[in-house]
Amino acid sequence: MKHPDEPTAGKFATKAPKTMKAANPVSAVKTGKAVKAAHPVKTAKPESHLAMVRRARRINRELAEVYPYAHPELDFRNPFELLVATVLSAQTTDLRVNQTTPALFAAYPTPEDMAAADPEELEGLIRPTGFFRAKAKSLIGLSTAIRDSFDGEVPGRLADLVTLPGVGRKTANVVLGNAFGVPGITVDTHFGRLVRRWKWTDEEDPVKVEADVAAIFPKSEWTMLSHRVVFHGRRVCHSRKPACGACPIAPLCPSYGEGETDPEKAKKLLKYEMGGYPGQRLSPPPDYPGKPAPPLGAE
């Protein structure tokens, strides 16, 4: 079932960016025709700030064509479930969280239920996500605060969300953007890596990265920009071996060549639906072109 707070997706088959010859970035990868000699022309002239902004906004438009179905990759049905899932996602994959939360939310469907949870029982349910003792303490703490300070409802303001145990600015922006429709930029490891590769910022501190990127784009774009960048980071622009030769925005990337540039070798590095594999959600949106992830123990 499509959640009301998920972005509306378009059709998977999209026209390629003007810099690409292939009709579709995924089909191009499968046919081995992706981005041959698509790297940008190197010039000695430094890029002006205005030129960077224009290039950044074009990247966002290109990513919107490549990932019209971009969405939060955590399964959730309400703000509380998204908040809990986001806290659990620290130091693990969204897939592992999605495989863990069905049993968790069956046992503790509301903040009141989780606030009263036995710590050892809660730890046992979330053990697959790692750091389960610290996470259990945060979940009980934030659930108690929601029960006692916010009448059992997850608050919809950044200033309130960051007062909850285990909830930082990144988690708050995820919840605000996807459960409340409040624009926000989510700076996780993928987002930070890509925006530095694209020379949108040189900052390492997530708050400073958020501020730099926010200055480039209109506020209305912040939430979807975050999804698109994270999608690209997980599927194509990996940390250790980016698939440069299969990247649909290679002509716009000043870091082209840091990864594999041969199209045939690069397409073997693609992940999730870009490589023909399951995604991270057990219950993906209806328009998602990939396969649902398997439940825990069924991999």
Summary of the structure (lengths in Angstrom):
residues: 299
radius of gyration: 19.8
end to end distance: 23.0
largest distance: 62.7
contacts: 955
relative contact order: 0.17
helix: 49%
strand: 1%
